[in-house]
Amino acid sequence: MSQLRISRVTVTPVAFEDPPLLNVVGVHQPYALRAIVELHTDSGLLGLGETYADEVHLARLEAVAAGLPGHDAYDLHGLRRHVTDVLGRETGGGGASFGGMLDVDSAVDTVYSPFEVACLDLQGHAAGVPVSDLLGGAVRETVPFSGYLFYKWAGHPGFADDAWGEALTPAQLVEQAHRMVDGWGFGSLKLKGGVFAPEQECEAIEALRSAFPDMPLRLDPNGAWTVETSLKVAARLAGVVEYLEDPTPGIPGMAAVAAGTDVPLATNMCVIAMEHLPPAIAQDAVQVVLSDHHLWGGLKKSALLGGITEVWGMGLSMHSNSHLGVSLAAMVHLAAATPNLTYACDTHYPWKTQDVITDGVLSFVDGSVAVPTTPGLGVTLDRDRLGELHELYLSCGVRRREDTVYMRSIQPDFEVNTARW
């Protein structure tokens, strides 16, 4: 096999404006952070990846990047060995935590992922095929996404109100949903809960059902409820929601809820690594897994997850964090090449107003994104935009995602709502 040698690696942290979206642990800060990974070859090819950009993660990325020149982009097993060696030798290894809700025992998968995506992007460019072909081939030409609704303030304190305005009541959420559906054509809707008492959030879902009688609806309180409360909500919303996502914390808690309801339970909190699958399957704790290549260790490992869920008869969807276009492209290729990913994917993409890629490739039409058919990921880095968002990173002062800390700077008595109700 011919080799595809990496000659230069850059990791660029960027920041982009983020609305005050409320959740179980607080509120989004004014700026979200991401890191753009670039793998260059001497022949002029460029591979792109995108990932988180908190300080600890950035240090790990830089340590891995320093040893990649000379590495063959086809050698993904060697890449994983390199990441494992570097994390153990230079950064102390250990786990990783993102946003106060996602915690993994090992950082290897989260650090490996953007480099693997960039290697696949390079492989696609070298072979003249899209990344979906490298994952087995696209089984769908377009990938459907779900409109992501949030309770939110009108604007960040001290900032001007944003274009979306306030959403704290069922009526305001219905208005937000109409904007999502009218603007992007989404065919399903998900509400981020865990902000208000479950009764209020049930009222919001019921208002959405009245406004959109045939729309699949989802509610995700990020573990805000006890098992008992989760069962009461499931009984109330049976036949109304497509699934409940992480109503209560942990695999045993989810299993207790699942045993008492026919409403499917989804997760992106208690099953976010391969080692979580055996106990979750044994206890029938979840019926739908939300994949996320940033967490699960890249596109190929996420495809493996797809196979495992298919074997065990579990549903499959896709989780989203605040992200930019490189991540969206990778998500689209993965979803296109995963036959049993039949639930619409989550995405934060409509909430952002800035990006690092050129326009025109990733467009939402009827709530779906067409799978790029050009080589690699199919997206092009916009150097001016990358520079602007890197400058914003340098000036904004945010260096890690801290929803709880930010919320307490505004509301000092705020307590995290996990299992509160």
N, C-alpha and C positions, 0 to 999 in steps of 0.2 A: 504494500500500500504506500502511496506517496505520502510524504509528510507535509504538515501544515504548521511550520514553526512560528511561534509567537516571538516577535522581536521587541515589543514595547507594550507596557501596560500602564494605563492611567485610571485612577479612581477619583472622581470629582463629586464632592458633596454639594448638593443643591438644596435650596429652600423655595417653597412656593406658598402663596396665600391659601389659607384654609379657613372656612367659616366656623363659627362657634357651634359645632355639632355636639349635642349632649349625649352622654352615655352613662353606664353604671359606675364608672370610676371618675367621672368629672365632665370635662369639656375639652374639645380640641383647642390647641393653642393657635395663635394667629398665623403661624407658619408650620407647615409640614416639611419633614426632611426626607430626602432620598439620596442615594449615591448612584452615579452612572459609571459603570465599568466599561472600559474600552480595551479590547485586545487587538493589537496591530500586528501585521506580518510584513516582512521585507518586500513582499510582492504587491503591497498596497491594499490588501484586504483589511476590513475592519469588522470586528464582532462586538455587539453591544449586550450589556446586561444591566439590570436595575435592581436595587435592594434598599434596605433600611440604611439610615445614616446617623444613628446615635454614636456617641464618642467611642464606646467600647467596640461596637461593630466595625466602625471605620478603622480602628487600630488593627483589628484582625484582618480586614480586607487588605490594608496596606502591607501587612506582614506577608500575606500570601502572594500579593502582586509582586513583591520584590524578588521572589524566586521563580517567577514564571517565564521570563525571557529564555528562549531556547526550548521551551516545552512544546510538544506536538499537540495541537488542538484536537487531533483525533483520539488522543490517549486520555479518555475520561476517567478510567480507573487510576491511571497515574496521577491525574489531577486530584482525585479524591485522597489518594495517599499523601500527596503533597500538602493538601489542606490539613489533614489529620496530623501530620508531622509538625507543621508550622504551629498549629494551635497548641499542641502539647509542649513544644520546645520554646516558642517565643512569646506566647501570650498567656500561658498558664492554663490553656484549655478552659474547662468549665462550661456552664450552661449559658443560656441567653434569655433575656426578657424583653418584650416589646409592648409598650403601651399600657403596662400594668395588668394586662389580661392574658397574654400569651407567654408561657414559660416552657422552655425545653431544657432537658438535662445536659444536652450536648449542643455546642454551637456549630459543629461540623456541617450539618445540612444547610443551615442558614448562610454560612460563609461560602460554602461550595456552590450554592445555587446560581448566583449571578455570573460566576466564571463559567459554569457549565452552559448556561444560556448563551453567553458570548461565544463559547467554543462551537455550539451548534449553529449559531448565526454565521460564524466563519465557515463551518463545513458546508452550510447551505450556499454561501456565496461561491465557494470553491467548486462545488458540484453543479451550480446553476439551478438549484431546487429550493423550494420553500422548506422551512423548518418542519412543517407538518408532515412532509414526505419522509423526513428523517425519523419521525415518530411512528411510522407505519402507514402514513397517508391519511388525508382528510376524508372523513365519512360524512361531512356536511359542509356546504359551501358558505353558510352563515352561522354565526354563533349567537344565540339569544341571551340577553342579559335582563336582569330584574332591576326596576327602579328602586333606588335605595333612599327611603324616607327617614328623616331625622327630626326629633324635637330640637329646636335651636332658638337662640336669641336672635334679635334683629341684626345685631352686629357685635363685634368684640367691644368690651368697655374701652373707651378712649379712641375707638376707630369709628369711621362712618358706617352706617348701616349697609349691609351687603344687598345684592340684587334680589336675594330670595326672601328677605324679611323674616319676621318672627313666625315660629310655628310651635306653639305651646298648648293648643287646644285641638280637639278633633276637627273642627271646621277649618282651622289653619292648615292642618295636615292634609285634609282633603284638597285644599287649594294647592298645596305643594305637590300633591300627587297629580293633579290636573296639569300642572306645569311640566312635570316629568313625562307624563303620557303624551301630552300635546307636543312637547319639544323633541322627544326622543322616540316616541312610539312604543314604549315598554308595554309588554303584555303580561307582566306580573309585577307585584310590589312587595317590598320588604320594609318593615318598620323596625328601627333600632329602638328597643325599649329599655327597661331597667332604670328609667328616669323618674317616673311617677308611680303612684300606687297601681297595682295590677288592675283594679277596677277601671281606672282612668284609661289605661292602655287598651283594655278590652273595648271600652267605649270608642276609642279611636279606630280600632280594627273594624268594629261594627259600623262606624260611620263610613269607612272606606268600602265596606261591603255594600252599603246602600248606594254609594256613589258609583261603584264599579261592580255591578252584580255578578259578572262572569269572570272577574280578574282573580287569578291565583294570588293569595295573600300569605305573608309570612310575618312572624313576630319573633324578635330576638332580644330578650332581656339580659343576655350575658350573665346568667346565673343569679339573677336578682331575687329569685323566689325560693322558698322552702319547697320540699317535696309536696307537702299538703296543699300549699297554695298553687303549685304547678298543676296538681290534679284538678283543683277547682277551675282554674283557667282553661285547662284542656277540655273539661266538661262543658264549659260555657262556649268555647270557640270550636267545638267539634262540628265539622261540616262547613266551617267558615274559613279556617286557615289550611293552607296546603301542608305546612308543618310548623311546629314550634322549635325554635333553635335555642339550645342551651337554656332551658327554663330554670334549671337548678345546677349547682356546681358538682363536678366529679362524676366518674363512671358509676359508682354505687348509687348516688342520688338519681342520676338519669335512668338507671335500671329500675329503681323503685317507681319512678313516674311512668316509664314505659309499660310496666306490669299492670298499671291501673288505667290505661287509656289506649284507644285505638288510633289516636292522633299521632302521626309519625313525629319522631324527635330527630332533629338534626344537630350537628355539633361542629364547631371550630375551636372548642376550648378543651374538652376532655380527651379528644382524639386528634392529636396534631403531630404524631410521630408513629413510626411503624410499631414500636413496642407497646403503644396504647391499643392496637387493634385486637390482640388475643383476649385481654380481659373484657373489652367492650363487646366483642362478638359472643364470648362465653356467657355474658350476663344479659345479652340482647338489650344493651343500653341505648343504642342509637340505630336508627333506620336509614339515615341519610348522612353521609360524611361530606364535609366541605373541604375539598382539596385546596392547596395553596402552594405553588411551586417554590415560593420564597421560604416557606417553613419546612416543606417535606423533602427538600434536597434536590430541587431542579425539576426539569421536564421529564426526564426518563424515569426517575423514581416516582413522580406523580402519575405517570402512565402505568407503572407497576401497581400503584395504589388502585387505579381504575380496574385492573385485572383482579385484584384481591376482593374489592367490593362486589364485582360481578360474580365471582365464585360464591360468595356468601349471601348473595341476594340483597345487597344493600344498595340504596340509592346513592347517587353521586352528584354533587353540585360544586361550586367553586367560591371560595371566600375572597374578600377584597379588603385591602387597607388603602389608605390615601396613597395614590400612585400616579405615575405619569405614563406616557405613551409607550415606552420600551416595555414596561410591565404588561400593559394592555395587549400589545402585540404578542408577547409570549403566552399570555393567558388564552388568546384567541387560537393560536396554533395548537396549544395543548388541548383545549376543549374540542377543536375540530377533529383531532386525531384520537379522541377517547370515546369509543362507541357508546358506552353506557353512561356518559355524562349527559343525562337527559333532563335535568332540572336547569332552568335558566341560571346563569352565573351572576354573582354579585359584582358590582363595580361602583367605586366612588367617582368615576371619571366625570360625570356631569357637574360635580361640585367644584372642580378645579377650573381656573381661568388662565393658567399658564402651562407651558410644556417645554420639552427639550427636543422634540422631533418636528420635522416639517409637516405642514398640513396636507390633507388630501387623501391619506391612506386609510385611516381608522375613522370611519364615519358610522354613526348610528342611524340605521334606516329600519323602521318598524321594530325598534327595540333590539336590533341585531347588528353585528359587525361582520362584514364580508371577510372571509379568510384571505389574507394576502397571498398572491400566487407568484410574486417575484422572488428572487433568491433570498435565502436567509429569513430573518424576521419580517423583511419587507418594509422596514421603516428607516428613515435617514435622520441622522443627528443634525440639528440646526445649531451651528457653532455660536451664533450670536445669542440665541436663547439660552444655550448652556452657560455661556459666560454671564448673562444677566442673572440667572438663577444661582450661579455660584457666588456672584457678588452679593446677592440677597442673603445667601447662607452666611457669608462673612459678616454682614452688617446686622442681621436680625437678632442675634444674641441667643437664639434657641440652639441647644446642642444635644438635646435628647427629648423624646416624647414624654411629657409629664402632665397628663390630663388632670390628675388629682392635685398636684402642686399648683397648677394654674387655676383650677377651680377654687382652691383655698385662698389664693391671693385675692379673689373676688368675694368669696363666701367662706370666711374663716372657719365656720363650724361644720363645713361639709364633711360627711362621712361616706365612704365607699358603700354602695348599695348592695354588694354581693350578699345573697341570701338574707337580705333585709326584711323582705315581706313574706 
